[in-house]
Amino acid sequence: MQEQTEKQNIKISVRNLVEFILRSGDIDNRKSRVMQAEAMQEGSRIHRKIQRRMGASYHAEVPLKIEIPRENYQFVIEGRADGIIKEERITIDEIKGIYMDLSYLEEPVGVHLAQAKCYAYMYAQQENFAPDVKMGVQMTYCNLDTEEIRRFVEQYTVGELENWFLGIVAEYEKWADFQYQWRCKRQASIQKLEFPFDYREGQKELAADVYRTIYRRKNLFIQAPTGTGKTMSTIYPSVRAVGEGLAEKNFYLTAKEYHGDRSFRCISDSWWKGLSGKDGADHSEGKNVCL
């Protein structure tokens, strides 16, 4: 009997998908980390305010999901439409809060319109709309300072949306193929990984506890003296858990630079030879090492 293997899911949000494929510059130069954080907070407030003003036909924050099978894996694309207007013609509403003067905005920003078009197609598939059904795609822009609103509305048939959407997915598939091949290589190399030393007293039990905790999606708090072998006893089972598909990344956080450097050396030691993995260190306020 032929063995059945479950296809891997490659998950991506609608926003990340369109930003990855349609990335471009931005005419709004009022951007910094502080401004972006403030814009997110203000944007959320404006979203709720606009949504409350709409009538009974307006359905806010509608989750949408589509699965697209490929030969070796399956795309899972998810998102949340800001609004779906259910009238004689279905219209997808995408709300964006921005700081620029709306009088200079002559047309929707391409990546914003692409988000709304994705949601329109996903909703059409969910409702089994015929290819000739027409849908509205509305971009609602709101100035975060003045709360002035400007809207752009376009119409597409489901067939037009399908051709466009599948084209976007096809572009992303080139990157997804690379992700899939890399993941297969990484998983195979982890399967061969063995603990590099003779276990100290209690070290094997600690490694097993870490693995079981990851498997059960629980939290584990450990207190042990220096020299117990905590670093290797936590990194090793964490990496093995990645190889079993229980996680995709590991983050190892330390309070001091010295401990971070020691942990990073563990990853760079000779026992990792043959492991196809990626590591990096973030030297900000503290230290972290991630795989």
C-alpha positions as semicolon CSV with decimal commas, in nm:
position;residue;x (nm);y (nm);z (nm)
1;M;0,000;0,000;0,000
2;Q;0,135;0,341;-0,098
3;E;0,225;0,561;0,196
4;Q;0,027;0,885;0,218
5;T;0,215;1,198;0,321
6;E;0,042;1,518;0,423
7;K;0,139;1,822;0,220
8;Q;0,315;2,105;0,396
9;N;0,123;2,428;0,441
10;I;0,292;2,749;0,336
11;K;0,099;3,019;0,518
12;I;0,104;3,385;0,431
13;S;-0,123;3,678;0,504
14;V;-0,286;3,876;0,226
15;R;-0,097;4,186;0,329
16;N;0,241;4,014;0,329
17;L;0,165;3,850;-0,005
18;V;0,086;4,172;-0,191
19;E;0,364;4,369;-0,021
20;F;0,615;4,102;-0,118
21;I;0,510;4,096;-0,485
22;L;0,408;4,459;-0,536
23;R;0,654;4,635;-0,307
24;S;0,730;4,992;-0,412
25;G;0,824;5,332;-0,272
26;D;0,598;5,553;-0,065
27;I;0,524;5,919;-0,129
28;D;0,447;5,976;0,241
29;N;0,775;6,085;0,399
30;R;0,630;6,133;0,749
31;K;0,753;5,795;0,863
32;S;0,966;5,682;1,152
33;R;0,932;5,403;1,406
34;V;0,750;5,637;1,641
35;M;0,525;5,766;1,363
36;Q;0,446;5,413;1,245
37;A;0,348;5,306;1,597
38;E;0,130;5,615;1,637
39;A;-0,024;5,558;1,293
40;M;-0,115;5,201;1,383
41;Q;-0,293;5,316;1,699
42;E;-0,469;5,600;1,523
43;G;-0,548;5,377;1,226
44;S;-0,722;5,123;1,450
45;R;-0,929;5,399;1,608
46;I;-1,026;5,541;1,268
47;H;-1,118;5,193;1,142
48;R;-1,362;5,140;1,427
49;K;-1,506;5,490;1,392
50;I;-1,572;5,452;1,018
51;Q;-1,713;5,102;1,059
52;R;-1,960;5,219;1,326
53;R;-2,091;5,486;1,091
54;M;-2,184;5,239;0,819
55;G;-2,532;5,093;0,785
56;A;-2,674;4,748;0,854
57;S;-2,549;4,615;0,520
58;Y;-2,189;4,673;0,630
59;H;-2,016;4,372;0,789
60;A;-1,690;4,466;0,962
61;E;-1,374;4,264;1,016
62;V;-1,466;3,956;0,811
63;P;-1,203;3,676;0,826
64;L;-1,123;3,517;0,489
65;K;-0,910;3,219;0,395
66;I;-0,824;3,033;0,076
67;E;-0,623;2,714;0,021
68;I;-0,445;2,658;-0,309
69;P;-0,289;2,313;-0,358
70;R;0,039;2,270;-0,541
71;E;0,236;1,957;-0,625
72;N;0,453;1,955;-0,311
73;Y;0,274;2,189;-0,074
74;Q;-0,041;2,389;-0,019
75;F;-0,075;2,765;-0,003
76;V;-0,286;2,891;0,287
77;I;-0,363;3,261;0,236
78;E;-0,550;3,437;0,515
79;G;-0,668;3,785;0,594
80;R;-0,943;3,998;0,739
81;A;-1,149;4,232;0,521
82;D;-1,215;4,567;0,689
83;G;-1,569;4,558;0,558
84;I;-1,802;4,374;0,322
85;I;-2,104;4,568;0,198
86;K;-2,383;4,322;0,121
87;E;-2,624;4,503;-0,104
88;E;-2,746;4,434;-0,459
89;R;-2,377;4,414;-0,550
90;I;-2,116;4,290;-0,304
91;T;-1,846;4,548;-0,232
92;I;-1,524;4,488;-0,042
93;D;-1,411;4,788;0,163
94;E;-1,047;4,841;0,258
95;I;-0,980;5,125;0,505
96;K;-0,643;5,300;0,526
97;G;-0,548;5,576;0,767
98;I;-0,275;5,803;0,629
99;Y;-0,118;6,141;0,712
100;M;-0,087;6,280;0,359
101;D;-0,320;6,548;0,221
102;L;-0,596;6,351;0,048
103;S;-0,630;6,615;-0,223
104;Y;-0,300;6,486;-0,365
105;L;-0,425;6,127;-0,378
106;E;-0,544;6,081;-0,735
107;E;-0,586;5,701;-0,724
108;P;-0,554;5,417;-0,473
109;V;-0,207;5,307;-0,371
110;G;-0,134;4,992;-0,570
111;V;-0,055;4,766;-0,276
112;H;-0,368;4,883;-0,092
113;L;-0,593;4,814;-0,389
114;A;-0,427;4,473;-0,428
115;Q;-0,525;4,381;-0,073
116;A;-0,888;4,465;-0,142
117;K;-0,886;4,271;-0,469
118;C;-0,748;3,966;-0,288
119;Y;-1,029;3,983;-0,035
120;A;-1,283;4,022;-0,315
121;Y;-1,163;3,707;-0,489
122;M;-1,140;3,509;-0,166
123;Y;-1,494;3,609;-0,073
124;A;-1,617;3,519;-0,422
125;Q;-1,463;3,173;-0,388
126;Q;-1,612;3,130;-0,041
127;E;-1,959;3,214;-0,176
128;N;-1,913;3,020;-0,505
129;F;-1,981;3,321;-0,726
130;A;-1,992;3,262;-1,101
131;P;-1,708;3,412;-1,312
132;D;-1,936;3,676;-1,468
133;V;-2,058;3,815;-1,133
134;K;-1,947;4,175;-1,080
135;M;-1,806;4,290;-0,746
136;G;-1,715;4,630;-0,611
137;V;-1,376;4,708;-0,459
138;Q;-1,374;5,022;-0,246
139;M;-1,069;5,198;-0,102
140;T;-1,152;5,425;0,192
141;Y;-0,873;5,666;0,283
142;C;-0,892;5,874;0,599
143;N;-0,651;6,150;0,698
144;L;-0,544;6,072;1,055
145;D;-0,509;6,441;1,144
146;T;-0,828;6,587;0,997
147;E;-1,038;6,268;0,966
148;E;-1,126;6,373;0,611
149;I;-1,236;6,075;0,402
150;R;-1,188;6,000;0,033
151;R;-1,315;5,689;-0,143
152;F;-1,227;5,515;-0,468
153;V;-1,459;5,246;-0,607
154;E;-1,378;5,006;-0,889
155;Q;-1,566;4,708;-1,030
156;Y;-1,437;4,372;-1,148
157;T;-1,591;4,046;-1,256
158;V;-1,498;3,738;-1,055
159;G;-1,322;3,606;-1,364
160;E;-1,103;3,918;-1,382
161;L;-1,024;3,891;-1,011
162;E;-0,936;3,523;-1,050
163;N;-0,690;3,585;-1,336
164;W;-0,524;3,866;-1,141
165;F;-0,512;3,676;-0,810
166;L;-0,369;3,358;-0,958
167;G;-0,105;3,569;-1,132
168;I;0,003;3,713;-0,796
169;V;0,014;3,364;-0,644
170;A;0,220;3,238;-0,940
171;E;0,475;3,514;-0,879
172;Y;0,500;3,420;-0,512
173;E;0,525;3,051;-0,600
174;K;0,883;3,105;-0,719
175;W;0,978;3,205;-0,364
176;A;0,758;2,937;-0,209
177;D;0,940;2,668;-0,409
178;F;1,267;2,792;-0,260
179;Q;1,114;2,789;0,088
180;Y;0,989;2,433;0,040
181;Q;1,324;2,303;-0,087
182;W;1,512;2,477;0,192
183;R;1,275;2,340;0,457
184;C;1,311;1,983;0,326
185;K;1,690;2,016;0,338
186;R;1,682;2,161;0,690
187;Q;1,441;1,898;0,824
188;A;1,648;1,612;0,681
189;S;1,969;1,747;0,835
190;I;1,806;1,788;1,180
191;Q;1,695;1,424;1,179
192;K;2,062;1,319;1,180
193;L;2,156;1,549;1,466
194;E;2,277;1,384;1,788
195;F;2,359;1,527;2,130
196;P;2,729;1,618;2,108
197;F;2,848;1,515;2,456
198;D;2,799;1,251;2,720
199;Y;2,497;1,353;2,925
200;R;2,569;1,501;3,265
201;E;2,354;1,410;3,561
202;G;1,999;1,532;3,501
203;Q;2,082;1,674;3,159
204;K;1,901;1,410;2,956
205;E;1,588;1,446;3,168
206;L;1,602;1,824;3,122
207;A;1,631;1,791;2,743
208;A;1,336;1,550;2,740
209;D;1,129;1,791;2,951
210;V;1,203;2,076;2,710
211;Y;1,097;1,866;2,411
212;R;0,775;1,750;2,581
213;T;0,693;2,109;2,673
214;I;0,728;2,220;2,312
215;Y;0,523;1,922;2,195
216;R;0,242;2,005;2,439
217;R;0,266;2,381;2,371
218;K;0,316;2,458;2,739
219;N;0,556;2,676;2,939
220;L;0,854;2,541;3,132
221;F;1,043;2,730;3,403
222;I;1,385;2,592;3,498
223;Q;1,616;2,688;3,782
224;A;1,952;2,511;3,790
225;P;2,305;2,601;3,901
226;T;2,591;2,696;3,669
227;G;2,754;2,395;3,506
228;T;2,435;2,192;3,479
229;G;2,438;2,220;3,102
230;K;2,121;2,424;3,061
231;T;2,224;2,587;2,732
232;M;2,281;2,268;2,539
233;S;1,993;2,090;2,712
234;T;1,751;2,353;2,586
235;I;1,895;2,435;2,242
236;Y;1,930;2,073;2,130
237;P;1,569;1,958;2,194
238;S;1,442;2,288;2,054
239;V;1,623;2,227;1,727
240;R;1,500;1,866;1,719
241;A;1,146;1,998;1,768
242;V;1,190;2,213;1,456
243;G;1,292;1,897;1,272
244;E;0,970;1,729;1,383
245;G;0,760;2,017;1,250
246;L;0,665;2,141;1,598
247;A;0,816;2,485;1,541
248;E;0,974;2,695;1,268
249;K;1,215;2,916;1,463
250;N;1,392;2,920;1,797
251;F;1,477;3,233;1,990
252;Y;1,734;3,211;2,270
253;L;1,727;3,525;2,485
254;T;1,991;3,619;2,739
255;A;2,023;3,907;2,982
256;K;2,397;3,964;2,937
257;E;2,633;3,980;2,640
258;Y;2,863;3,716;2,789
259;H;2,585;3,457;2,806
260;G;2,469;3,546;2,458
261;D;2,816;3,497;2,313
262;R;2,850;3,158;2,483
263;S;2,515;3,047;2,346
264;F;2,607;3,163;1,998
265;R;2,932;2,964;2,016
266;C;2,728;2,653;2,094
267;I;2,546;2,699;1,766
268;S;2,872;2,753;1,579
269;D;3,055;2,454;1,730
270;S;3,165;2,160;1,521
271;W;2,875;1,937;1,631
272;W;2,644;2,148;1,413
273;K;2,837;2,055;1,100
274;G;2,600;1,899;0,853
275;L;2,305;2,093;0,992
276;S;2,134;2,311;0,731
277;G;2,014;2,597;0,945
278;K;2,034;2,973;0,967
279;D;2,144;3,163;1,274
280;G;2,188;3,522;1,368
281;A;2,249;3,746;1,667
282;D;2,061;4,064;1,756
283;H;2,273;4,305;1,958
284;S;2,014;4,545;2,094
285;E;1,939;4,604;2,461
286;G;1,996;4,239;2,538
287;K;2,122;3,949;2,334
288;N;1,935;3,688;2,144
289;V;2,028;3,403;1,918
290;C;1,775;3,258;1,679
291;L;1,770;2,959;1,445
